[in-house]
Amino acid sequence: MTNTLDGRAAFVSGGSRGIGRAIAIGLAAAGADVAINYSRDTAAAEDTVKEIEKLGQIGKAYQGNVDNFSECESMTSAAVGDLGEISILVNNAGIASRGSSVTDTDPNEIRKVIGVHVFGTHNLCHLLVPQMRGTDRGDVIMISSGATASLSGRGAPYNMAKSAQEAIAFTLAKEERPHGIRVNIVAPGLVETDMGKRLVRATRGVEDIRELDESSPFSRVCQPEDIADTVTFFCSQDGSYVTGQRLYVNGGGF
């Protein structure tokens, strides 16, 4: 597999921890300079930047809320100024919903979850996709979820948000193909992240997520690096004829 991304620059939202961190480091390992966005954890963001730099690439971190358009303007402008043209955008920033039924869900929760996943994604695409049209190649990756296939109960805000994010992806893929921009979706199942650990603790009473290895596909819980490898494939020359696709990365089960 040829995964060389030499000479390219990426912007990864929610890139300080978990899946976003793994994606940022994976893209850097393949040769890309990487800018990450984060909302609160400055120490984690700085640590991710250090890991990018250890790989010989430029790493930058920008604090801001992706659901705030003016903050997205500031972050993307700074990233383009620091790294040059951004030809890879990974919309990874996200938050979980609280597990209430539709009738018990606070409307403010819906606004908050959709704000991050949907408005955040749209904001960054609106700001970064036009300048991709002048590059040799552009890639936009949405980090969605297996929730769009299962649409389980007690998850309406998250289900709605991820479904809408995918709608943006499928629409954008059609609009931007003439400009040489690929748009694809990576939809993980359960991944060993802070969010994944909280989820299994709340829903299954499991304190150590690795207790689920034996019952998981291929005898292990999905790791953030599994998602990062998929993102890198989509952005590589090996994925050059792939656009408008959704790939569930769940070991074949939800």
KOLKOLDO-536419 format. One record per residue (C-alpha): residue number from 0; residue in three letters; chain; x, y, z. Coordinates in steps of 0.001 Angstrom, whole numbers, plus 500000, padded with zeros to 6 digits. Example, Ala and Ser with C-alpha at 12.3 -4.5 7.8 and 13.67 -1.06 7.14 Angstrom:
<site nr="0" rest="ALA" kette="A" xx="512300" yy="495500" zz="507800"/>
<site nr="1" rest="SER" kette="A" xx="513670" yy="498940" zz="507140"/>
This chain:
<site nr="0" rest="MET" kette="A" xx="500000" yy="500000" zz="500000"/>
<site nr="1" rest="THR" kette="A" xx="501254" yy="503442" zz="499096"/>
<site nr="2" rest="ASN" kette="A" xx="500232" yy="505869" zz="501810"/>
<site nr="3" rest="THR" kette="A" xx="502707" yy="508686" zz="501193"/>
<site nr="4" rest="LEU" kette="A" xx="501190" yy="512098" zz="501878"/>
<site nr="5" rest="ASP" kette="A" xx="504426" yy="514060" zz="501460"/>
<site nr="6" rest="GLY" kette="A" xx="503876" yy="517745" zz="500769"/>
<site nr="7" rest="ARG" kette="A" xx="500278" yy="517781" zz="501957"/>
<site nr="8" rest="ALA" kette="A" xx="498750" yy="519517" zz="504962"/>
<site nr="9" rest="ALA" kette="A" xx="495784" yy="518338" zz="507021"/>
<site nr="10" rest="PHE" kette="A" xx="493316" yy="519873" zz="509466"/>
<site nr="11" rest="VAL" kette="A" xx="491831" yy="517467" zz="512029"/>
<site nr="12" rest="SER" kette="A" xx="489026" yy="518709" zz="514246"/>
<site nr="13" rest="GLY" kette="A" xx="488917" yy="517247" zz="517737"/>
<site nr="14" rest="GLY" kette="A" xx="492493" yy="516144" zz="517217"/>
<site nr="15" rest="SER" kette="A" xx="493910" yy="516271" zz="520725"/>
<site nr="16" rest="ARG" kette="A" xx="492659" yy="512957" zz="522098"/>
<site nr="17" rest="GLY" kette="A" xx="491254" yy="509579" zz="521135"/>
<site nr="18" rest="ILE" kette="A" xx="490456" yy="508898" zz="517492"/>
<site nr="19" rest="GLY" kette="A" xx="491389" yy="512426" zz="516420"/>
<site nr="20" rest="ARG" kette="A" xx="494823" yy="512168" zz="517986"/>
<site nr="21" rest="ALA" kette="A" xx="495465" yy="508817" zz="516295"/>
<site nr="22" rest="ILE" kette="A" xx="494370" yy="510252" zz="512949"/>
<site nr="23" rest="ALA" kette="A" xx="496620" yy="513293" zz="513326"/>
<site nr="24" rest="ILE" kette="A" xx="499620" yy="511126" zz="514171"/>
<site nr="25" rest="GLY" kette="A" xx="498785" yy="508647" zz="511406"/>
<site nr="26" rest="LEU" kette="A" xx="498622" yy="511375" zz="508777"/>
<site nr="27" rest="ALA" kette="A" xx="501921" yy="512781" zz="510024"/>
<site nr="28" rest="ALA" kette="A" xx="503509" yy="509325" zz="509853"/>
<site nr="29" rest="ALA" kette="A" xx="502446" yy="509212" zz="506195"/>
<site nr="30" rest="GLY" kette="A" xx="504189" yy="512531" zz="505533"/>
<site nr="31" rest="ALA" kette="A" xx="501574" yy="515244" zz="506071"/>
<site nr="32" rest="ASP" kette="A" xx="501900" yy="518380" zz="508166"/>
<site nr="33" rest="VAL" kette="A" xx="498959" yy="518462" zz="510561"/>
<site nr="34" rest="ALA" kette="A" xx="496905" yy="521152" zz="512270"/>
<site nr="35" rest="ILE" kette="A" xx="494567" yy="520034" zz="515024"/>
<site nr="36" rest="ASN" kette="A" xx="491612" yy="521735" zz="516637"/>
<site nr="37" rest="TYR" kette="A" xx="490687" yy="521221" zz="520280"/>
<site nr="38" rest="SER" kette="A" xx="488174" yy="522766" zz="522637"/>
<site nr="39" rest="ARG" kette="A" xx="489521" yy="522445" zz="526202"/>
<site nr="40" rest="ASP" kette="A" xx="492467" yy="520132" zz="526875"/>
<site nr="41" rest="THR" kette="A" xx="495503" yy="522247" zz="526036"/>
<site nr="42" rest="ALA" kette="A" xx="497972" yy="519777" zz="527545"/>
<site nr="43" rest="ALA" kette="A" xx="496636" yy="516934" zz="525381"/>
<site nr="44" rest="ALA" kette="A" xx="496763" yy="519134" zz="522286"/>
<site nr="45" rest="GLU" kette="A" xx="500358" yy="520119" zz="522988"/>
<site nr="46" rest="ASP" kette="A" xx="501288" yy="516471" zz="523480"/>
<site nr="47" rest="THR" kette="A" xx="499735" yy="515530" zz="520133"/>
<site nr="48" rest="VAL" kette="A" xx="501684" yy="518308" zz="518430"/>
<site nr="49" rest="LYS" kette="A" xx="504893" yy="516976" zz="519977"/>
<site nr="50" rest="GLU" kette="A" xx="504158" yy="513519" zz="518572"/>
<site nr="51" rest="ILE" kette="A" xx="503590" yy="515014" zz="515114"/>
<site nr="52" rest="GLU" kette="A" xx="506867" yy="516894" zz="515342"/>
<site nr="53" rest="LYS" kette="A" xx="508729" yy="513740" zz="516427"/>
<site nr="54" rest="LEU" kette="A" xx="507763" yy="512318" zz="513037"/>
<site nr="55" rest="GLY" kette="A" xx="509495" yy="515208" zz="511300"/>
<site nr="56" rest="GLN" kette="A" xx="506319" yy="517067" zz="510359"/>
<site nr="57" rest="ILE" kette="A" xx="504917" yy="520463" zz="511278"/>
<site nr="58" rest="GLY" kette="A" xx="502255" yy="520270" zz="513953"/>
<site nr="59" rest="LYS" kette="A" xx="499984" yy="523103" zz="515083"/>
<site nr="60" rest="ALA" kette="A" xx="497075" yy="523287" zz="517535"/>
<site nr="61" rest="TYR" kette="A" xx="494220" yy="525784" zz="517559"/>
<site nr="62" rest="GLN" kette="A" xx="491676" yy="526124" zz="520325"/>
<site nr="63" rest="GLY" kette="A" xx="488074" yy="526825" zz="519432"/>
<site nr="64" rest="ASN" kette="A" xx="484539" yy="525502" zz="519153"/>
<site nr="65" rest="VAL" kette="A" xx="483723" yy="524136" zz="515716"/>
<site nr="66" rest="ASP" kette="A" xx="480047" yy="525056" zz="516050"/>
<site nr="67" rest="ASN" kette="A" xx="481068" yy="528730" zz="516229"/>
<site nr="68" rest="PHE" kette="A" xx="481640" yy="530031" zz="512700"/>
<site nr="69" rest="SER" kette="A" xx="483810" yy="532989" zz="513662"/>
<site nr="70" rest="GLU" kette="A" xx="486084" yy="530739" zz="515720"/>
<site nr="71" rest="CYS" kette="A" xx="486323" yy="528362" zz="512752"/>
<site nr="72" rest="GLU" kette="A" xx="487286" yy="531322" zz="510556"/>
<site nr="73" rest="SER" kette="A" xx="490108" yy="532218" zz="512933"/>
<site nr="74" rest="MET" kette="A" xx="491368" yy="528644" zz="513254"/>
<site nr="75" rest="THR" kette="A" xx="491329" yy="527825" zz="509556"/>
<site nr="76" rest="SER" kette="A" xx="492887" yy="531143" zz="508600"/>
<site nr="77" rest="ALA" kette="A" xx="495705" yy="530539" zz="511065"/>
<site nr="78" rest="ALA" kette="A" xx="496190" yy="526964" zz="509843"/>
<site nr="79" rest="VAL" kette="A" xx="496453" yy="528020" zz="506204"/>
<site nr="80" rest="GLY" kette="A" xx="498855" yy="530763" zz="507227"/>
<site nr="81" rest="ASP" kette="A" xx="501041" yy="528339" zz="509171"/>
<site nr="82" rest="LEU" kette="A" xx="500911" yy="525265" zz="506905"/>
<site nr="83" rest="GLY" kette="A" xx="499931" yy="526579" zz="503484"/>
<site nr="84" rest="GLU" kette="A" xx="497103" yy="525049" zz="501481"/>
<site nr="85" rest="ILE" kette="A" xx="495086" yy="522493" zz="503453"/>
<site nr="86" rest="SER" kette="A" xx="494308" yy="519542" zz="501186"/>
<site nr="87" rest="ILE" kette="A" xx="492993" yy="517119" zz="503844"/>
<site nr="88" rest="LEU" kette="A" xx="490115" yy="517931" zz="506186"/>
<site nr="89" rest="VAL" kette="A" xx="489051" yy="515385" zz="508799"/>
<site nr="90" rest="ASN" kette="A" xx="485811" yy="516274" zz="510555"/>
<site nr="91" rest="ASN" kette="A" xx="486268" yy="514291" zz="513750"/>
<site nr="92" rest="ALA" kette="A" xx="485096" yy="516603" zz="516561"/>
<site nr="93" rest="GLY" kette="A" xx="482101" yy="515187" zz="518345"/>
<site nr="94" rest="ILE" kette="A" xx="480203" yy="514747" zz="521576"/>
<site nr="95" rest="ALA" kette="A" xx="477904" yy="511990" zz="522813"/>
<site nr="96" rest="SER" kette="A" xx="474255" yy="512329" zz="523713"/>
<site nr="97" rest="ARG" kette="A" xx="472972" yy="511489" zz="527186"/>
<site nr="98" rest="GLY" kette="A" xx="471049" yy="508286" zz="526492"/>
<site nr="99" rest="SER" kette="A" xx="467524" yy="509592" zz="526996"/>
<site nr="100" rest="SER" kette="A" xx="464439" yy="508526" zz="525078"/>
<site nr="101" rest="VAL" kette="A" xx="463040" yy="510884" zz="522459"/>
<site nr="102" rest="THR" kette="A" xx="460266" yy="512001" zz="524801"/>
<site nr="103" rest="ASP" kette="A" xx="462715" yy="512682" zz="527639"/>
<site nr="104" rest="THR" kette="A" xx="465412" yy="514479" zz="525610"/>
<site nr="105" rest="ASP" kette="A" xx="465952" yy="518156" zz="526374"/>
<site nr="106" rest="PRO" kette="A" xx="465748" yy="520173" zz="523131"/>
<site nr="107" rest="ASN" kette="A" xx="468881" yy="522036" zz="524210"/>
<site nr="108" rest="GLU" kette="A" xx="470793" yy="518740" zz="524114"/>
<site nr="109" rest="ILE" kette="A" xx="469719" yy="518240" zz="520501"/>
<site nr="110" rest="ARG" kette="A" xx="470938" yy="521720" zz="519591"/>
<site nr="111" rest="LYS" kette="A" xx="474285" yy="521123" zz="521308"/>
<site nr="112" rest="VAL" kette="A" xx="474986" yy="517729" zz="519712"/>
<site nr="113" rest="ILE" kette="A" xx="473873" yy="518791" zz="516255"/>
<site nr="114" rest="GLY" kette="A" xx="475832" yy="522023" zz="516642"/>
<site nr="115" rest="VAL" kette="A" xx="479128" yy="520167" zz="516991"/>
<site nr="116" rest="HIS" kette="A" xx="478595" yy="517361" zz="514498"/>
<site nr="117" rest="VAL" kette="A" xx="476569" yy="519149" zz="511824"/>
<site nr="118" rest="PHE" kette="A" xx="477270" yy="522871" zz="512021"/>
<site nr="119" rest="GLY" kette="A" xx="480888" yy="522152" zz="512940"/>
<site nr="120" rest="THR" kette="A" xx="481312" yy="519946" zz="509889"/>
<site nr="121" rest="HIS" kette="A" xx="479542" yy="522415" zz="507613"/>
<site nr="122" rest="ASN" kette="A" xx="481562" yy="525345" zz="508951"/>
<site nr="123" rest="LEU" kette="A" xx="484910" yy="523687" zz="508261"/>
<site nr="124" rest="CYS" kette="A" xx="483857" yy="522438" zz="504830"/>
<site nr="125" rest="HIS" kette="A" xx="482567" yy="525896" zz="503937"/>
<site nr="126" rest="LEU" kette="A" xx="485897" yy="527460" zz="504902"/>
<site nr="127" rest="LEU" kette="A" xx="488449" yy="524885" zz="503710"/>
<site nr="128" rest="VAL" kette="A" xx="486974" yy="523132" zz="500680"/>
<site nr="129" rest="PRO" kette="A" xx="487131" yy="526149" zz="498322"/>
<site nr="130" rest="GLN" kette="A" xx="490904" yy="526490" zz="498761"/>
<site nr="131" rest="MET" kette="A" xx="491290" yy="522740" zz="498116"/>
<site nr="132" rest="ARG" kette="A" xx="490096" yy="523306" zz="494563"/>
<site nr="133" rest="GLY" kette="A" xx="493440" yy="524848" zz="493755"/>
<site nr="134" rest="THR" kette="A" xx="495453" yy="521877" zz="495034"/>
<site nr="135" rest="ASP" kette="A" xx="496488" yy="518773" zz="493107"/>
<site nr="136" rest="ARG" kette="A" xx="494052" yy="516775" zz="495207"/>
<site nr="137" rest="GLY" kette="A" xx="491683" yy="517343" zz="498102"/>
<site nr="138" rest="ASP" kette="A" xx="490219" yy="514916" zz="500628"/>
<site nr="139" rest="VAL" kette="A" xx="487412" yy="515435" zz="503135"/>
<site nr="140" rest="ILE" kette="A" xx="486806" yy="512662" zz="505646"/>
<site nr="141" rest="MET" kette="A" xx="483853" yy="512523" zz="508017"/>
<site nr="142" rest="ILE" kette="A" xx="484274" yy="510463" zz="511168"/>
<site nr="143" rest="SER" kette="A" xx="480759" yy="509173" zz="511615"/>
<site nr="144" rest="SER" kette="A" xx="479564" yy="506167" zz="513618"/>
<site nr="145" rest="GLY" kette="A" xx="478001" yy="502736" zz="513413"/>
<site nr="146" rest="ALA" kette="A" xx="475029" yy="504512" zz="514986"/>
<site nr="147" rest="THR" kette="A" xx="473901" yy="505503" zz="511484"/>
<site nr="148" rest="ALA" kette="A" xx="473294" yy="501823" zz="510738"/>
<site nr="149" rest="SER" kette="A" xx="471822" yy="500725" zz="514070"/>
<site nr="150" rest="LEU" kette="A" xx="469896" yy="503898" zz="514999"/>
<site nr="151" rest="SER" kette="A" xx="469452" yy="502463" zz="518468"/>
<site nr="152" rest="GLY" kette="A" xx="466979" yy="503754" zz="520987"/>
<site nr="153" rest="ARG" kette="A" xx="467951" yy="506375" zz="523556"/>
<site nr="154" rest="GLY" kette="A" xx="470339" yy="508054" zz="521165"/>
<site nr="155" rest="ALA" kette="A" xx="468235" yy="510349" zz="519011"/>
<site nr="156" rest="PRO" kette="A" xx="470454" yy="513474" zz="519193"/>
<site nr="157" rest="TYR" kette="A" xx="473584" yy="511514" zz="518241"/>
<site nr="158" rest="ASN" kette="A" xx="471767" yy="509431" zz="515607"/>
<site nr="159" rest="MET" kette="A" xx="470325" yy="512576" zz="514063"/>
<site nr="160" rest="ALA" kette="A" xx="473648" yy="514420" zz="514120"/>
<site nr="161" rest="LYS" kette="A" xx="475702" yy="511633" zz="512561"/>
<site nr="162" rest="SER" kette="A" xx="473058" yy="510982" zz="509908"/>
<site nr="163" rest="ALA" kette="A" xx="473081" yy="514666" zz="508972"/>
<site nr="164" rest="GLN" kette="A" xx="476877" yy="514722" zz="508877"/>
<site nr="165" rest="GLU" kette="A" xx="476782" yy="511826" zz="506419"/>
<site nr="166" rest="ALA" kette="A" xx="474221" yy="513717" zz="504325"/>
<site nr="167" rest="ILE" kette="A" xx="476716" yy="516569" zz="504040"/>
<site nr="168" rest="ALA" kette="A" xx="479368" yy="514083" zz="502910"/>
<site nr="169" rest="PHE" kette="A" xx="477291" yy="512428" zz="500204"/>
<site nr="170" rest="THR" kette="A" xx="476147" yy="515823" zz="498906"/>
<site nr="171" rest="LEU" kette="A" xx="479639" yy="517319" zz="498972"/>
<site nr="172" rest="ALA" kette="A" xx="481112" yy="514306" zz="497156"/>
<site nr="173" rest="LYS" kette="A" xx="478842" yy="514985" zz="494173"/>
<site nr="174" rest="GLU" kette="A" xx="479501" yy="518723" zz="494200"/>
<site nr="175" rest="GLU" kette="A" xx="483277" yy="518572" zz="494489"/>
<site nr="176" rest="ARG" kette="A" xx="484221" yy="515605" zz="492294"/>
<site nr="177" rest="PRO" kette="A" xx="484730" yy="517899" zz="489270"/>
<site nr="178" rest="HIS" kette="A" xx="487322" yy="519763" zz="491366"/>
<site nr="179" rest="GLY" kette="A" xx="489334" yy="516632" zz="492180"/>
<site nr="180" rest="ILE" kette="A" xx="488128" yy="516481" zz="495791"/>
<site nr="181" rest="ARG" kette="A" xx="487243" yy="513118" zz="497314"/>
<site nr="182" rest="VAL" kette="A" xx="484741" yy="512968" zz="500174"/>
<site nr="183" rest="ASN" kette="A" xx="484370" yy="509789" zz="502214"/>
<site nr="184" rest="ILE" kette="A" xx="482980" yy="508588" zz="505538"/>
<site nr="185" rest="VAL" kette="A" xx="484651" yy="506416" zz="508165"/>
<site nr="186" rest="ALA" kette="A" xx="482093" yy="505013" zz="510588"/>
<site nr="187" rest="PRO" kette="A" xx="483623" yy="503261" zz="513630"/>
<site nr="188" rest="GLY" kette="A" xx="481875" yy="500891" zz="515967"/>
<site nr="189" rest="LEU" kette="A" xx="483001" yy="500688" zz="519583"/>
<site nr="190" rest="VAL" kette="A" xx="486545" yy="502082" zz="519924"/>
<site nr="191" rest="GLU" kette="A" xx="488794" yy="502144" zz="522976"/>
<site nr="192" rest="THR" kette="A" xx="488626" yy="505867" zz="523712"/>
<site nr="193" rest="ASP" kette="A" xx="487462" yy="507865" zz="526719"/>
<site nr="194" rest="MET" kette="A" xx="484009" yy="508079" zz="525106"/>
<site nr="195" rest="GLY" kette="A" xx="483978" yy="504340" zz="524406"/>
<site nr="196" rest="LYS" kette="A" xx="484955" yy="503541" zz="527974"/>
<site nr="197" rest="ARG" kette="A" xx="482191" yy="505768" zz="529347"/>
<site nr="198" rest="LEU" kette="A" xx="479705" yy="504156" zz="526984"/>
<site nr="199" rest="VAL" kette="A" xx="480373" yy="500562" zz="528052"/>
<site nr="200" rest="ARG" kette="A" xx="480477" yy="501581" zz="531701"/>
<site nr="201" rest="ALA" kette="A" xx="477073" yy="503234" zz="531414"/>
<site nr="202" rest="THR" kette="A" xx="475353" yy="500710" zz="529153"/>
<site nr="203" rest="ARG" kette="A" xx="476977" yy="497402" zz="530117"/>
<site nr="204" rest="GLY" kette="A" xx="478444" yy="498005" zz="533560"/>
<site nr="205" rest="VAL" kette="A" xx="481917" yy="497151" zz="532239"/>
<site nr="206" rest="GLU" kette="A" xx="484731" yy="498961" zz="534049"/>
<site nr="207" rest="ASP" kette="A" xx="487577" yy="497743" zz="531835"/>
<site nr="208" rest="ILE" kette="A" xx="486725" yy="497913" zz="528130"/>
<site nr="209" rest="ARG" kette="A" xx="489347" yy="495268" zz="527367"/>
<site nr="210" rest="GLU" kette="A" xx="487122" yy="492769" zz="529132"/>
<site nr="211" rest="LEU" kette="A" xx="485202" yy="492837" zz="525851"/>
<site nr="212" rest="ASP" kette="A" xx="488166" yy="491629" zz="523785"/>
<site nr="213" rest="GLU" kette="A" xx="487072" yy="487992" zz="523832"/>
<site nr="214" rest="SER" kette="A" xx="483569" yy="488789" zz="522570"/>
<site nr="215" rest="SER" kette="A" xx="484769" yy="491365" zz="520005"/>
<site nr="216" rest="PRO" kette="A" xx="485532" yy="490690" zz="516314"/>
<site nr="217" rest="PHE" kette="A" xx="489069" yy="489338" zz="515888"/>
<site nr="218" rest="SER" kette="A" xx="489288" yy="489037" zz="519688"/>
<site nr="219" rest="ARG" kette="A" xx="490011" yy="492696" zz="520353"/>
<site nr="220" rest="VAL" kette="A" xx="488210" yy="495988" zz="520802"/>
<site nr="221" rest="CYS" kette="A" xx="488789" yy="498401" zz="517925"/>
<site nr="222" rest="GLN" kette="A" xx="491675" yy="500810" zz="518524"/>
<site nr="223" rest="PRO" kette="A" xx="491954" yy="504465" zz="517439"/>
<site nr="224" rest="GLU" kette="A" xx="494818" yy="503461" zz="515157"/>
<site nr="225" rest="ASP" kette="A" xx="492434" yy="501208" zz="513202"/>
<site nr="226" rest="ILE" kette="A" xx="490396" yy="504282" zz="512331"/>
<site nr="227" rest="ALA" kette="A" xx="493519" yy="506308" zz="511567"/>
<site nr="228" rest="ASP" kette="A" xx="494731" yy="503642" zz="509130"/>
<site nr="229" rest="THR" kette="A" xx="491420" yy="503808" zz="507271"/>
<site nr="230" rest="VAL" kette="A" xx="491550" yy="507590" zz="507032"/>
<site nr="231" rest="THR" kette="A" xx="495118" yy="507438" zz="505713"/>
<site nr="232" rest="PHE" kette="A" xx="494050" yy="504896" zz="503075"/>
<site nr="233" rest="PHE" kette="A" xx="491239" yy="507139" zz="501838"/>
<site nr="234" rest="CYS" kette="A" xx="493675" yy="510073" zz="501525"/>
<site nr="235" rest="SER" kette="A" xx="496413" yy="508048" zz="499840"/>
<site nr="236" rest="GLN" kette="A" xx="497017" yy="507277" zz="496195"/>
<site nr="237" rest="ASP" kette="A" xx="495553" yy="503847" zz="496882"/>
<site nr="238" rest="GLY" kette="A" xx="492223" yy="505582" zz="497533"/>
<site nr="239" rest="SER" kette="A" xx="492418" yy="507942" zz="494574"/>
<site nr="240" rest="TYR" kette="A" xx="489391" yy="506441" zz="492786"/>
<site nr="241" rest="VAL" kette="A" xx="487181" yy="506304" zz="495858"/>
<site nr="242" rest="THR" kette="A" xx="484683" yy="509017" zz="496743"/>
<site nr="243" rest="GLY" kette="A" xx="481190" yy="509242" zz="498162"/>
<site nr="244" rest="GLN" kette="A" xx="481673" yy="506066" zz="500183"/>
<site nr="245" rest="ARG" kette="A" xx="480913" yy="505097" zz="503776"/>
<site nr="246" rest="LEU" kette="A" xx="483097" yy="502434" zz="505379"/>
<site nr="247" rest="TYR" kette="A" xx="482015" yy="500922" zz="508662"/>
<site nr="248" rest="VAL" kette="A" xx="485133" yy="499994" zz="510666"/>
<site nr="249" rest="ASN" kette="A" xx="483681" yy="497619" zz="513206"/>
<site nr="250" rest="GLY" kette="A" xx="485180" yy="494210" zz="512516"/>
<site nr="251" rest="GLY" kette="A" xx="482019" yy="493184" zz="510690"/>
<site nr="252" rest="GLY" kette="A" xx="479644" yy="493714" zz="513597"/>
<site nr="253" rest="PHE" kette="A" xx="477937" yy="496617" zz="515337"/>
